[in-house]
Amino acid sequence: MTETANLGLPFIDGSQAQKHVTHNEALRILDDAIQIAVLDTTLTVPPSSPVDGERHIVANGATGAWAGQGDSVATWETNAWRFLAPKAGWCVWSVADDALLVFGGSAWIPVTTGGGTPFSPDNLPHLGINAAVAGANLLTVHSNDALLDAISTADGGTGDVRLQLSKAAASNTSSVVFSDAFSGRAEFGLTGDDDFHLKVSADGATWRDALKFDRTTGRVSFPAGGAREILTANRTYYVRTDGSDSNNGLSNTSGGAFLTIQKAINTTASLDISIYNVTIQVASGTYTGAVLVNGPFVGSGNVSILGDISTPSNVLISTTSATCITVQNGGALSVGGFKFRTTTSGDGIDVISNGTVTIVGAVEFGSLASGSLHISASNGGKLLNFGGGNIIVSGGAYAHVYAQQLGGVVYAGVTVTLSGAPAFSSFFAGANNMGFFRSASVTYSGSATGPRYFAAANSVIQTDGAGTSALPGNSAGTTSSGGQYL
């Protein structure tokens, strides 16, 4: 062997003369081959004025002094080009390409940008940056910061930057998780469906939906409670006897309507109705659940529950041991198109503690439990019917109207029709403890049994001078302790 196997360095023979020539040749080869940095890799014509030590990788198809030397490392030395044929595994830094190249046996391959097996980053089984990959985390980065920077249009890009997380199916999850010591605390994305969710967790095990964005409507909901939906238009909720309280109430079908009136009231109470009106439209049938409005709705719009205002008996609220409708604590509700009936105990309508009920359509009061009231207004509560709907009285009670403790009831410009001579065990209309009942321009049709009125403790029953026989009943009314009948 006269030279080394890898770099081809010449050996010095034992009896060789001028050994320095062979030694210097070996040094030249080492200088050409070790820590190689070439100026470029694309030239096919040798530079016209090279400097000593200048190196290039000869491009295929070269001419002149480089002819036939494709892929060789060309070095200008002592006014001549020297060529080193590369071997597989040689590495070269290309100044022009700003890249590290490796010779794969047939071509130079850029290591830093990829180019082919085995030096390409394509199809890597895993990648760890400043970390060891473990488990299913095939990409692991250990860093205080990470940056994705868009390629500008000046550099041939679009200026946009997007990170896409694509899941296999709708039931799978595509999300970003924020953790504390690898225990999840917040997550957002498509978690189990194609709606956008934001979830939180106190322990990494139990998760709660804080926000949900419907993929079809864009509407935001708060599954755990929170901010109110703000109405931007009037809204109607539907209630049917074949509905379900798990529906959203927004369509008049069995699959869309609520089952109970209270569910519609509660849903409305969760809104900011702003300046708009909410109508709860109740279909024909019998509803056995009591209705409670326990405070003001948020916003300045009106909330109404409507049944059949032409034939109110078609929509019956029939309760046991409960008042049909209670409005209290400053709440307000418009009502029309219902018949009210109770058994065991319970009034027809109770308006308490500064609540307000406004009649906006015909209503009917059927038979009530013994000792119950068709209408009770107390502690500042008010029931108002300024021509909003006629009253049908088809069943007896303790009293039809009783206003107490600054409570008030006003009938004006309506017809009250009594059917079947209902019996009132105490009086038709009563006012006590500064209560107030006004009957103005009211037409009473039919008859009833029991005293016509009762006014006591500085209360007032006002009929605008219609006379002591203006109210229904078959016996005279009474006043006491400052009560007045006008």
Residue, then its C-alpha position, 0 to 999 in steps of 0.5 A: m500500500t502506497e497511500t492511506a485508505n481514506l484520505g489517500l495520503p502518500f506513504i514515505d518509503g523506507s529508502q525514498a529520496q527527497k522524503h520531504v516531497t512526499h511529506n509535504e504532499a500529505l500535508r497539502i491533502l490534509d489541508d484540502a480535506i480537513q474541516i472543509a469549507v467551500l465557497d460554493t457548489t454550483l460553478t461549472v467554470p473555474p474562477s478566473s482569479p482564484v486565491d491560494g487555498e480557495r476551495h469549491i465543490v465542482a458542479n456536474g457538467a463542468t468545463g475547462a480545468w474542471a472537466g470531468q471533476g463533478d462533485s470533487v473538492a477543487t482547491w487552488e494551490t501553487n497556481a494549479w487546481r487540485f481535486l479530491a474525490p469525496k467518499a461517502g460521509w464527508c462533510v463540507w460547509s458551503v459558504a454560499d448556501d449557508a448549509l452543511l453538506v454531506f456526500g451520500g456516495s453519489a451526491w452532496i446532500p444539504v443536511t440542514t434542509g433535508g434532501g433524502t434518506p438517511f439525512s432528511p428529517d422527513n419521517l423521523p420517528h420522534l424529535g426531542i429539542n433539548a429533551a429526551v422523547a418519552g411515551a406518546n410525545l413524539l415531539t418534545v421541546h424543552s424551552n422557555d420560549a417558542l416562536l413561529d414567525a411568518i414568512s413575509t411577502a418580500d421573502g416569498g411568503t404570505g405574511d400569514v402564520r397558522l398552527q393547525l391541529s387536525k383530529a381524525a373524527a368529530s368525536n375525537t379531540s383537537s385542543v391545547v392544554f395548559s398545565d401546572a406540573f403536567s396536571g391540566r388546568a385549562e383546555f380549549g379546542l374541539t373537545g369531543d365534538d366540533d363545537f369550540h369549548l373552553k374548559v377548566s379543571a382544579d385537579g386535572a381530573t374533573w373538567r368543567d365547560a366554562l364557555k361553548f361556541d356553537r359551530t353552526t350559529g356562533r352563539v356563546s353559551f355558559p354551561a357552568g353559568g356566568a355571563r348572560e346572553i344579551l338579546t338583539a331582537n324579540r324572542t318567543y319561547y314555546v311550551r307544550t304538553d309534549g315538549s321537554d325541559s331539555n329542549n331549547g324552547l325556540s321552536n313550536t314542536s315536541g322536539g323544540a318546545f319546553l314542557t313546563i312554563q317554569k322552565a321558560i321563566n327560568t330561561t328568560a331569567s338567565l337572559d339580559i333581555s335589553i330593550y326587547n320583549v320575550t313571549i312565552q307561548v303556551a299551547s293548549g292543554t293542562y299544566t300542573g306546575a306552579v309558575l314563580v317569578n322571583g324578581p325582576f328580569v334583566g333589561s327593560g323589555n316586557v315578559s309575557i306568558l300567553g295561552d289562548i286569549s280567545t278561549p282561555s279555558n283551552v290552556l289550564i293551569s291546575t295546581t295542587s297545594a300551590t298558587c298557579i302564578t306568583v310574582q314577587n320581589g319586584g318581578a313583572l309579568s304580563v299574563g293572558g289566555f289562561k284558566f286557573r284552578t287549584t285543589t287542596s290550597g293555593d290561589g289563582i294569582d298572587v302578586i307580592s312584595n312590589g311585584t306586578v302582573t298586567i293582564v293582556g288577554a282574557v283570563e278565567f278563574g275556575s273553582l279554587a281550594s277552600g279559603s283561596l283567592h282568585i287574585s291576591a295583591s299584598n305588600g306593594g304588589k299590583l295587578l293591573n288590567f287596563g282593558g287588556g282582557n276580559i275576566i271570566v269567573s266560573g268558580g267560587a273562592y274565598a274572594h275574587v280580589y283581595a288587596q292588602q298591605l299597600g297591595g292594589v288591583v285595578y280593573a278598567g274598561v273590561t267586562v267581568t263575566l260570572s258563569g254559574a253564580p259562583a259563591f264567594s265565602s267572604f266577599f267578591a272584592g276586599a281591601n285591608n291594611m291600606g290595600f286598594f281595589r279600583s273598578a272603573s268602567v267595568t261591566y259585570s255580567g252574571s251573578a254571584t253569592g256572598p257579600r259584595y265587598f269588604a274595606a277595612a284599616n284605611s283601605v279603599i274600594q273605588t267604583d267611581g261612584a257606581g254605587t254599593s250594588a255595582l260589584p257582584g254578590n247577593s248581600a251588602g258589603t261592609t267597611s270598618s276602621g277607616g275603610q272606604y267604598l267610593 
